[in-house]
Each structure stands twice: as structure tokens, then as C-alpha cells.
Amino acid sequence: MLQRILQTDRAKTTILIRLMVGAVFLSEGIQKYLFPDTRGAGRFEKIGLPSPEFLADFVGAFEANCAVLILFGFLTRLASVPLIIIMLVALYTTKLDILYKDGLWEMLHASRTDWAMLLGSLFLLIKGGGYWSVDKKLTNGA
């Protein structure tokens, strides 16, 4: 099972997706602690999520920790799963209202980063960490 999670291809360009996804999620996770009123619990409370203090810390920790794993390419597939869930919840809780109030084009504009992070995370789930990853080294380049 672990071998399957670590399995990756030999693509050298996957590091670009890892750097993008990892850097953005690391930044967002840290910001939930640095700016709790606008990026963390305050934002979660504003959009009506339950237990906003706990949830903001929980999500921020997952974002930051999974981002670090992805940046190193360690357990890349496994680390991408919580990030996919986070992005699906973010789209549901923050962008559906825009769709209903302002229409499709405004929602697509407002959610462009969300879609990029969701699709980048899905890519990593499918492909793994790529050539320059700890996952690759642990599987002896197989």
C-alpha cells in the first residue's frame, strides 16, 4: 500500500506543479494564524462555518503541513487529498453565493485561484511527486 502511495513517474516538470501548489497552500495556511480576523476564524465565521476558531486552526494546520510535504515531494499523493477536500469546501462555501448573486462569469473570475489549486492538487494525486521528489528516492526511482 505504501509503495502505491509513493509511486510516481519520471516527469521532471511535476516539480513546477508541486512548487505552485505547495507555496500557495503554505502561504494560506500560515496566514490563517497571522491574520485570524481576515484569513482565519473571522473569515470562517463570516461565511457561516461552525466552530470557526477550531476549524480555522485545523484547516490552517492541514494546509501548511500538507504544503511542506508536497514541496519536498514526500507522501505527495496522500498530502494532496486534504487539499482537494479543502478546495472543494472553499468553492462550495464561498463561490456558490457569487454564482447565485452575480452570475457565472463573476463566479469563474472569483474562483480562478481555487480552480488552479484544486486542479493542481488533483494532478499531484494522479501523478505523484515526480522525478525530483522524496517519493521517487524512496522507491529507488522505480
N, C-alpha and C positions, 0 to 999 in steps of 0.2 A: 504494500500500500504506500509506504513512504517513497519507494522508488518511483511509483507512478506520479506522486505529487511533485517530486524533484525533477522528473523528466522534462527535458526542454530540447529545442532544436539547436542548430548551429548558427542561427542568424545573428550576425554581428550588429545589425541595425536595431534589434529589440532594445538595446540599451537606451535609445532615444525615447522610446515609449516609457521605459522604466524611469528615466530621469524626469520626464514631464509629469507622469502620474505621481511619482514619489515626492518630487519637490512641491507640487501643488498641495497634496494631502498633508505633507509635513507642515507646511506653512499654515494651512487652515486649522490643523489640529492644535498647533501652538497658539494661534490667535484666539481660540476659544478660551484659553487661560489668560492671555494678555489683555483681551478686550471682552470681558464677560457680558457687559451690557449690550454690545452691538453684535458680537460674533458668537457668544456662548449662551448662557442661561437667559439673558434678556431677549435674545432673538428667538430662542426656543419658546419662551413664554409668550412672546408677541404672536407667534404663529399657532399657539394653542396646544403645544405638546405637553403631555403630563410630566410631572416632576422635572421641570426644566433644569434645575441645578444639577441633579444627578445625571440626567440624560446628556447635558452638555459636557460634563466631565467624562462620561462614559464614551460618547462619540469622539470627543477630542483625543482621548487616550487611544482609541482604536485607530483613528486617522493617523496620529503621529507614529505609533508603533508599527502599524502595517506599512506606512510610508518608508520607514527605515528599513524594514525587511525587503521591500521592493527595490529601494535604492541599492542595496547590496546584492539583490537577486537571490535572497535566501528564503526558501519556502514561498516563492513568488506566487504560485497558483493559490495556495492556501491564504496568503495575505490579501489577495485580490477579492476574495469572497466578501468579507465585511465591507470593503469599499464599494462593491457593487450594490450591496444592500443599502448602504448609506446614501448612495446617489439615487437609487430608486425611491427611497423615502423622501429625499430632498426634492426630487421632481414632483412627487405627489403632494407634499405638504406646502410647497412654495410656488409651484408653477401652474397648477390647475386653476387656481384663483385668477391668475393673469389670463389664462386661456378663456375663462368664462366672462371676465370683465372687459378685456381688451382685444381678444381675438387671437387667432393662430399666429400671425406674424409677430406680434408683440411677445407672445409666449416663446416662440422659437428664438427670438433675439435675446430675451432674458435668460434663456436656459442653455445658451451655446456652450458655456464652460461646463455645465452639468453634463451635457451630452458628450463632450470631449472626455471628461473624466470617467463617465460610465463606459464609453466605448474603449477607452484606453485600458481600463480595468478588465473588461471582457476579453480584450486581446491578450492580456497577460494571463488570464485564466486559461485561455485556449492554448497559447504558445509556450508559456513558461518564461523563465528568466533570460533565455538566450545565451549566446556564446560567452559573454563576459559576466558570468554570474557565479555565485557560490553554489547554486544548484548544479550547474554544469560541472564544477570542480568535484562536488561530492559524488556525482555519478560517473566520475572518471571520463568525462567527455562523451559518454555513450549517447 
